[in-house]
Amino acid sequence: MTPRRRDSRAIVIGTSAGGLKALSTLLPSLPASYPWPIVVVQHLHPRQASAPAATLDRVAALTVKEGEDKEPVEPGYVYLAPPDYHLLVERGGTLALSVDPKVNYARPSIDVLFESAAHAWAPALVAVVLTGANRDGAAGSRLIHDRGGLTLAQDPQDADHPEMPRAAIDAGGIDRVLALDEIGPALAALAPPRGADGKEGSTAAGGADES
């Protein structure tokens, strides 16, 4: 059973090759009043500067920044994993950075983010798998799906690199397959905007589902 729109409290997104282009299309579809925080893993070269966050912050109405260790997750923000760090969500709605070994040949790893978010937030969680050239995110999206979260994947035929969304679909954990230009509007439609008082509309993603 997938969550009703008001049951969700956060979004996690995973992408790899072609990800900056995909995120540059998706994020501008979300208004500044969007009530749910968004946590993103994009595979990056370990020595890559934090250009993706700066680039995306220029085109998005939401604030885009690199996630910091022990940082509380707040609505109105998009948090990107820093290069060469896993980005996790902790119970209680804070971020954590880790230099644990690579998963699926990647650090940051999408599965690491998705699996931690599933334990912290599911079923009140939406996961999105975008373009990429490996299987990272397939196991994590299946876990989120199995815990009652809503899972979306970019249509492989629409992706610059179809392997990642295809692997997630083949793993049986995807609820909806959408073209890239449909994903942002779909996410916008899921959540009512925050009100002038910051309420849900307002919600920090805090409390965890204890399942």
Summary of the structure (lengths in Angstrom):
residues: 211
radius of gyration: 15.0
end to end distance: 15.0
largest distance: 43.7
contacts: 820
relative contact order: 0.21
helix: 31%
strand: 20%
